[in-house]
Amino acid sequence: MLNTAPKFKKIVLLIKSKIPSTDISSNVRVTHEDCAMVITGDYVIITEDFQGNNIDDEHSVVGKIYELKEIDSYKLYKN
């Protein structure tokens, strides 16, 4: 996880989506849980923490980068 980034229980993003060859646009809902978020420049970086449940499972972090122009809105759920 990003060590200095604020951590949240859940982040819900509404991503802008345009249907090809039409003027119709809609939003796609994307949810990230147990995550951190940073807005930097023209980008939003979200990292999700995946902790293994067993002793053999590895701890891992998965990151996703969105351009700000793709995002319609977001909602943050604090821990």
C-alpha positions as CSV (number, residue, x, y, z in Angstrom):
1,M,0.0,0.0,0.0
2,L,1.1,3.6,-0.4
3,N,2.6,4.3,3.0
4,T,1.8,8.0,3.1
5,A,-1.6,7.8,1.4
6,P,-4.9,8.0,3.4
7,K,-6.4,4.6,3.8
8,F,-10.1,3.8,3.4
9,K,-12.5,0.9,4.1
10,K,-14.0,1.3,0.6
11,I,-13.8,3.7,-2.4
12,V,-16.5,3.8,-5.0
13,L,-15.7,5.5,-8.3
14,L,-18.1,6.5,-11.1
15,I,-16.2,6.2,-14.3
16,K,-17.4,8.0,-17.4
17,S,-18.3,5.6,-20.2
18,K,-19.5,6.7,-23.7
19,I,-21.3,4.2,-26.0
20,P,-19.4,4.1,-29.3
21,S,-21.0,5.8,-32.3
22,T,-23.6,7.5,-30.2
23,D,-23.9,10.6,-28.1
24,I,-25.1,8.6,-25.1
25,S,-22.9,8.5,-22.0
26,S,-23.3,6.6,-18.8
27,N,-21.3,5.8,-15.7
28,V,-19.7,2.6,-14.6
29,R,-19.4,1.9,-10.9
30,V,-16.0,0.6,-9.7
31,T,-15.5,-0.4,-6.0
32,H,-12.2,-0.9,-4.2
33,E,-12.0,-2.2,-0.7
34,D,-9.3,-2.0,2.0
35,C,-7.4,0.6,-0.1
36,A,-5.5,3.8,-0.2
37,M,-5.9,6.7,-2.7
38,V,-3.7,9.5,-3.9
39,I,-4.6,12.2,-6.4
40,T,-1.5,13.5,-8.2
41,G,-1.3,15.6,-11.3
42,D,-4.0,14.3,-13.7
43,Y,-4.2,10.9,-12.1
44,V,-5.8,9.0,-9.3
45,I,-3.8,6.1,-7.9
46,I,-5.6,3.5,-5.8
47,T,-3.9,0.5,-4.1
48,E,-5.8,-2.4,-2.6
49,D,-4.3,-4.5,0.1
50,F,-4.8,-8.3,-0.3
51,Q,-3.8,-10.2,2.8
52,G,-3.7,-14.0,2.7
53,N,-5.9,-15.9,5.0
54,N,-3.6,-18.9,5.4
55,I,0.0,-19.0,6.5
56,D,1.0,-20.1,3.0
57,D,-0.8,-17.2,1.2
58,E,1.3,-14.2,0.3
59,H,0.5,-10.6,1.2
60,S,0.1,-8.5,-1.9
61,V,-0.9,-5.0,-3.0
62,V,-2.6,-4.3,-6.3
63,G,-2.6,-0.8,-7.8
64,K,-4.9,0.9,-10.4
65,I,-4.2,4.2,-12.1
66,Y,-7.1,6.3,-13.5
67,E,-7.0,9.5,-15.4
68,L,-8.9,12.3,-13.7
69,K,-10.8,13.0,-16.9
70,E,-12.2,9.4,-16.8
71,I,-13.8,9.9,-13.3
72,D,-17.2,11.5,-12.9
73,S,-17.2,11.3,-9.0
74,Y,-16.0,9.3,-6.1
75,K,-17.2,8.4,-2.6
76,L,-14.8,7.5,0.3
77,Y,-15.7,5.3,3.3
78,K,-13.4,5.8,6.2
79,N,-12.2,2.9,8.4
